[in-house]
Amino acid sequence: ATQYGIDKALKELDIHAENHGTSFSQNFYGQGKMISSYSPVDGQLIGKVSQTTAEDYEKVIQEAEKGFKEWRKWTAPQRGEVVRQFNDELRRLKAPLGKLVSYEMGKSYQEGLGEVQEMIDICDFAVGLSRQLYGLTMHSERPGHRMYEQWHPLGVVGIISAFNFPVAVWSWNTALAWVCGDACIWKGSEKTPLTSVACQKIAARIFEQNNVPHGISSLITGDYTVGEMMTSDERIPLISATGSIRMGKVVAQAVAKRLGKSLLELGGNNAIIITPDADIKNTVIGAVFGAVGTCGQRCTSTRRLIIHESVYDEVKHAITDAYKQIKIGNPLDENNHMGPLIDKDSVANYLNALKSVKEEGGNILVEGGVLEGKGYESGCYVKPAIAEAENHFKIVQEETFAPILYLIKYKGDLSEAINVHNDVVQGLSSAIMTNNLREAEQFLSAEGSDCGIANVNIGTSGAEIGGAFGGEKETGGGRESGSDAWKIYMRRQTNTINYTSELPLAQGIKFDL
Ligand code: NAD
């Protein structure tokens, strides 16, 4: 850890061996049992965080509700100014925070820095947004009436996030929700608790300097039972949950039961269609980065390549060749392309998936396996694998959160490839590689990809914050980040004002007294 500057990074982020997770200000209120965070990089204990108890939670939610009542009175540009300062601090601490993300989660240091850059970008976006948050004006059917809509802060927003983007997903939600005037309570993943603590510390420090009321940024820590405290709590009008489809189905039902709103960002099963007109060189770069980046643990990771038979062998050889170049090892060492999986459960899922694909009749092209020996002591390092498979295989239909890529052949025209492409329950990210305008437009048309994200001549992963991010079908339908995703963090009010001395009714109804 010392070798890669982790100790220094932890110090700069004010992370100690024992951090009490629960907090709604710079002070910590955790009383629960301690949960340990081990690095998948070297298996070392990084630190401990106390799990939020029901009593801790009650303090947090009450403080959030109280804080919200004040915060909603601040003007949106004033709230934006606080986010601007928070962003300055993120810029200052980009390197240590990126390093901690890399060390606690296992993605490469470059990707850790990239994640913090996404936080910076969304904060910039949110600051601009704080002078927009536009509503429409309408023409009333009644004379002397004015109609318009305005957007008000919603209340307390609960954010539940996954381990694989331990800081960016929080910021996509919270930066927007803050300028919208909401209080946010965040439960990060129990697999990456220290990155959450580091972020909360930065926010709490800047918020206190600006006299932001307590509870506008709060942190609760622990497993799903802590998440459940929020999903069942009617004081929280919106739950934004990022994670597996399994989790989303439970959360959606808990929130719907009390008629709350949920924003769901769930699993993907992302594919690239490679047509006879594809640029093969770019295809290989996009596909390999998409499949092995973050060790196959992005919601937008490329899992399936749907390749036309006329270029199938060429693509197959180019990709298998490229896999030979991939260096696997400590993600803090910038020479490595791929770090470890998050934990040993994840390694077991990966091995099971490889077994299943063989059992279902798949043909392994690049053997997987767990790496052993020096540098691989954590037991979480695996080899990226490629298998030829059929789309209908049960294992291909599932999202295995690991670097396994399936090659699927198509024979007919693009419609056939699109049918195969859409024939999965998930609908997050998709791409087509083609220089043929007709094919590209067909893929993007109403009869094309059914995903929330559809790209041409780039891969499935690596979205920018400017667009709305999310997917359809069992991916959950939520949208976060850019475009008008902010609207979910506010409540819309339609206002009609009569400035005449009459009281005409809508639809011409007469009601004479
Ligand atoms: P996970 O579903 O195991 O956990 C995600 C979060 O949900 C954790 O904080 C967990 O504690 C919490 N949780 C689990 N069950 C809960 C419940 N019943 N009530 C309340 N909270 C609960 O997912 P993971 O392994 O951390 O992350 C990987 C998954 O996340 C993948 O499926 C990936 O595709 C998905 N993901 C999706 C997006 C997206 O934007 N669509 C982004 C990142 C990750």
Boltz pocket constraint, residues with backbone or C-beta under 6 A from the ligand:
constraints:
  - pocket:
      binder: B
      contacts: [[A, 160], [A, 161], [A, 162], [A, 163], [A, 164], [A, 165], [A, 169], [A, 187], [A, 188], [A, 189], [A, 190], [A, 222], [A, 223], [A, 224], [A, 225], [A, 226], [A, 227], [A, 228], [A, 231], [A, 242], [A, 243], [A, 244], [A, 245], [A, 246], [A, 247], [A, 248], [A, 250], [A, 251], [A, 264], [A, 265], [A, 266], [A, 267], [A, 268], [A, 298], [A, 299], [A, 300], [A, 399], [A, 401], [A, 428], [A, 469], [A, 470], [A, 471], [A, 475]]
      max_distance: 6.0
